[in-house]
Structure formats: structure tokens, C-alpha cells
Amino acid sequence: MNITKNNSIKNFLSTKLGIKLIRRLMVDGKKNKAEKILLGTLNLLAESSSENPIVILKSAIRHTKPLIEVRTIRVRGTNYQVPIPIFSKRRTSLAIKWIIENARKKKGNSMKYKLRDEFLLAYKNQGESVKKKINIHKLATANRAYTHFRWF
């Protein structure tokens, strides 16, 4: 199945999520190259599994979204790690950022292969980006005693 001929995938690139992915992938203003990488990744996802690649991509991002983040707040000369809930847009942005960062860290193949691997791992609730989410949640639960310092 060649992704470039599939209209639903082309339409996905113009959705909010598709635009966010392209802009996060883009380096030095090369948007066309970022679109080609994302199309290649979706093509590889379609070849490697029987499911719709857009469903895989969306559920991978959903598995990576954090619910809480930890911010440092200084109170009376002491720094506290205060857990704070995250709004929906920031959750999605963090998930996309972590997936793409971890794909870039990998050595070897071209970016579309590394992105495909990272999306598949996140789809299965594995991989570095999901581990990062779990570590942040653990840190937030460890510091939940400091939630009374949250005044904003």
C-alpha cells in the first residue's frame, strides 16, 4: 500500500496533529523534508502492521501523554518539586516532543525508520518516551506532599 496515493493520509497531514508533527520534525525551516519523513514513516507503519497507520500514530501519542509534570518552586529559600496537572495541548506537545527526541537519539537508519520504531514501541506501551512519562509520574507521586505550594 503506497501511502502517497492514499487520500486519508494526505488529509491527515493537514489536521492539527499532523501539522504539529511536521513542525516538530522540521529542522532549519525545511518543511517539505519533514513532510516526506512523516509520509515515509506512515508508509512504513502501513507495511509493518495490518492496522491503520494513523490509528497507530494517535494511540502511540495517547500512550505517551503525561498527566502531571513537576515544576520547581522556590519558597522561603528552599526549592520544591511541585506536581502540577497539565492542560491537553501541552500533553500532546510533550508526547510528540519526547517521541521525536528519542527517535533522533537512536543511531543507524534514516529518520523515517527510527520514527517508525519509536511509534511502534509507544503503541505497545514500551520505549524511551513511555519510560520518561512513567518516571515523571513517579517523581510527581513522590513529591505530592508539596502540592499545597501550588498557588497558580
C-alpha positions as CSV (number, residue, x, y, z in Angstrom):
1,M,0.0,0.0,0.0
2,N,1.6,3.2,-1.1
3,I,0.8,6.0,1.3
4,T,1.3,8.9,-1.1
5,K,-1.7,7.7,-3.1
6,N,-4.0,7.3,0.0
7,N,-6.2,10.3,0.4
8,S,-6.9,9.8,4.1
9,I,-3.1,10.0,4.9
10,K,-2.8,13.1,2.8
11,N,-5.7,14.6,4.7
12,F,-4.1,13.7,8.0
13,L,-1.1,15.9,7.2
14,S,-3.4,18.9,7.2
15,T,-5.0,18.2,10.6
16,K,-3.9,19.9,13.7
17,L,-2.0,16.8,14.9
18,G,-0.3,16.3,11.5
19,I,0.8,19.9,11.4
20,K,2.2,19.7,14.9
21,L,4.2,16.6,14.0
22,I,5.6,18.2,10.8
23,R,6.6,21.4,12.7
24,R,8.3,19.4,15.4
25,L,10.1,17.3,12.9
26,M,11.2,20.3,10.8
27,V,14.8,21.4,11.1
28,D,16.2,24.7,9.7
29,G,12.8,25.5,8.1
30,K,12.8,22.5,5.7
31,K,9.1,21.7,5.9
32,N,9.0,19.7,2.7
33,K,11.6,17.4,4.0
34,A,9.7,16.9,7.3
35,E,6.5,16.1,5.4
36,K,8.4,13.5,3.4
37,I,9.8,11.9,6.5
38,L,6.3,11.8,8.1
39,L,4.9,10.3,4.9
40,G,7.7,7.7,4.8
41,T,7.1,6.8,8.4
42,L,3.3,6.4,7.8
43,N,4.1,4.2,4.8
44,L,6.5,2.0,6.8
45,L,3.8,1.7,9.6
46,A,1.3,0.6,7.0
47,E,3.7,-2.0,5.6
48,S,4.8,-3.3,9.0
49,S,1.3,-3.8,10.6
50,S,-2.2,-4.6,9.4
51,E,-3.7,-1.7,11.3
52,N,-4.3,1.8,10.0
53,P,-1.1,3.8,10.5
54,I,-3.0,6.9,11.7
55,V,-4.6,4.8,14.5
56,I,-1.1,3.5,15.5
57,L,0.3,7.1,15.5
58,K,-2.6,8.5,17.5
59,S,-2.6,5.7,20.1
60,A,1.2,6.0,20.4
61,I,0.9,9.7,21.2
62,R,-2.0,8.9,23.6
63,H,0.2,6.3,25.5
64,T,3.0,8.9,25.8
65,K,0.9,11.8,27.1
66,P,1.8,12.7,30.7
67,L,-1.0,13.7,33.1
68,I,1.2,15.6,35.6
69,E,4.5,17.4,35.4
70,V,6.9,18.6,38.1
71,R,7.8,22.3,38.4
72,T,10.4,23.8,40.7
73,I,9.0,26.4,43.0
74,R,11.2,28.4,45.5
75,V,9.6,29.1,48.8
76,R,11.5,30.8,51.7
77,G,14.9,29.9,50.2
78,T,14.1,26.2,49.5
79,N,13.3,24.7,46.1
80,Y,10.4,22.3,46.0
81,Q,9.4,19.9,43.2
82,V,5.7,20.6,43.0
83,P,3.4,18.3,40.9
84,I,1.1,20.3,38.6
85,P,-1.6,18.9,36.2
86,I,-1.0,19.6,32.5
87,F,-3.5,21.0,30.0
88,S,-4.4,18.9,27.0
89,K,-2.4,20.9,24.4
90,R,0.8,20.7,26.5
91,R,0.2,17.0,27.0
92,T,0.1,16.4,23.2
93,S,3.1,18.7,22.6
94,L,5.2,16.9,25.3
95,A,4.3,13.5,23.9
96,I,5.3,14.5,20.3
97,K,8.5,16.1,21.6
98,W,9.6,13.1,23.5
99,I,8.8,10.6,20.7
100,I,10.8,12.7,18.1
101,E,13.7,13.4,20.5
102,N,14.1,9.7,21.3
103,A,13.9,8.8,17.6
104,R,16.7,11.4,16.9
105,K,18.8,9.9,19.7
106,K,18.9,6.5,18.0
107,K,21.9,5.6,15.9
108,G,21.8,4.0,12.5
109,N,19.0,4.2,10.0
110,S,17.3,7.2,8.4
111,M,14.8,9.2,10.4
112,K,11.7,7.5,9.0
113,Y,12.8,4.1,10.3
114,K,13.7,5.5,13.7
115,L,10.4,7.3,13.9
116,R,8.5,4.1,12.9
117,D,10.3,2.1,15.6
118,E,9.6,4.7,18.2
119,F,5.9,5.0,17.3
120,L,5.5,1.2,17.3
121,L,7.2,0.9,20.8
122,A,5.0,3.7,22.1
123,Y,2.0,1.9,20.6
124,K,2.9,-1.2,22.6
125,N,3.4,0.9,25.8
126,Q,7.2,0.4,25.6
127,G,10.2,2.5,24.6
128,E,12.0,5.5,26.0
129,S,9.2,8.1,25.6
130,V,6.8,6.0,27.7
131,K,9.5,5.4,30.3
132,K,10.0,9.2,30.5
133,K,6.3,9.6,31.2
134,I,6.4,6.9,33.9
135,N,9.4,8.5,35.5
136,I,7.7,11.9,35.6
137,H,4.6,10.4,37.2
138,K,6.8,8.6,39.8
139,L,8.5,11.8,40.7
140,A,5.2,13.6,41.0
141,T,3.7,10.9,43.3
142,A,6.9,11.1,45.4
143,N,6.5,14.8,45.8
144,R,2.8,15.0,46.2
145,A,3.3,16.3,49.8
146,Y,4.3,19.6,48.3
147,T,1.1,20.2,46.3
148,H,0.0,22.8,48.8
149,F,2.8,25.1,47.4
150,R,0.9,25.3,44.1
151,W,-0.8,28.6,44.1
152,F,-1.3,29.2,40.4
